[in-house]
Amino acid sequence: MPVTVVVTEVEQIADGWGDLLPSCWTNTVFLTPWWQTIWLDHFGDRSTTRTIAATNGDGALVGIAPMNVADGLVTFLGDTDLFDYRDFLVRKGGEDEFYPDVFDEIDSWEWDACSLESVPEDSPTIRFATEIAKDKGWHITVEEEDKAPFKSLPDTWDDYVSGLGKKYRHELRRKVRKLGNSGEVTQYDSTSEMLPGHLPDFFRLHRLSSPEKAEFMTEDRERFFIELMETAATHGHLKLSMLEFDGVRVAACINFDYEDSYLLYNSGYDPAYSQLSVGFINKAWTIKDAVESGKRTFDFLRGTERYKYDLGAEDRLIYTIRIRR
């Protein structure tokens, strides 16, 4: 069935966008209309934003392309600092109609290069972009951009721990035992009502964690994080997990509870308690919560930090597609 493509605004199709996303290949919290809108409000330029909506003969959305074109470069909305995954939104089964018409629309714009970053390895965008670029005589490369480790979750926490390698299983149990023997330990999730009191501690712990994190968390990004977490909480997606030791908040991590997964977005801890592995244990216990909540996947998101593999993660690749014409 042929599709019709129009350039519109995120807000004008937000309801249909939200209905479409669960049926798409890349169904992730980063592609929700509210995430895209918050990023636009803080860092985007609406004068260069071009959101393509593709509809079928019945007027139903079959796909969306949230794009930006500036200085001769076409990109997805967002950036690699704040988005772990980006992609076209295309309903499963609608790829043959969606991709050619969307790339025809993009072809009509003024640009020299197109850089589509953070595309998951299982996205049909990689195949369709390659085929269409070759048909149009464009030069295209597909490059590994990063790794986004993840862990498939079993039915019980005992099964999860037993599934770790012997060394990592022993280390996890040892660290938990040491922390418990050293003082009073509590982990809890921040509710919407608790957020105003907990957010300052999250930012304090995040900045304390490392010089790199302190540099990353600018005032602009802090404002973005605050609105993002407040909005995620209203949608029921936020899991801000706080770890207290002897009544002091010593570790925090942001997870997004989305569909059948937890996504570990960012974290922090107080290095004064590093000998007690408070940051590591806080993350491990969020995995325990994910298992006990019936989730099927724990997504550690981009980056190859050692702790992810200590907790059993396997790599999933994300790609950058570069096109020149």
Disulfide bonds with the S-S distance in Angstrom:
none
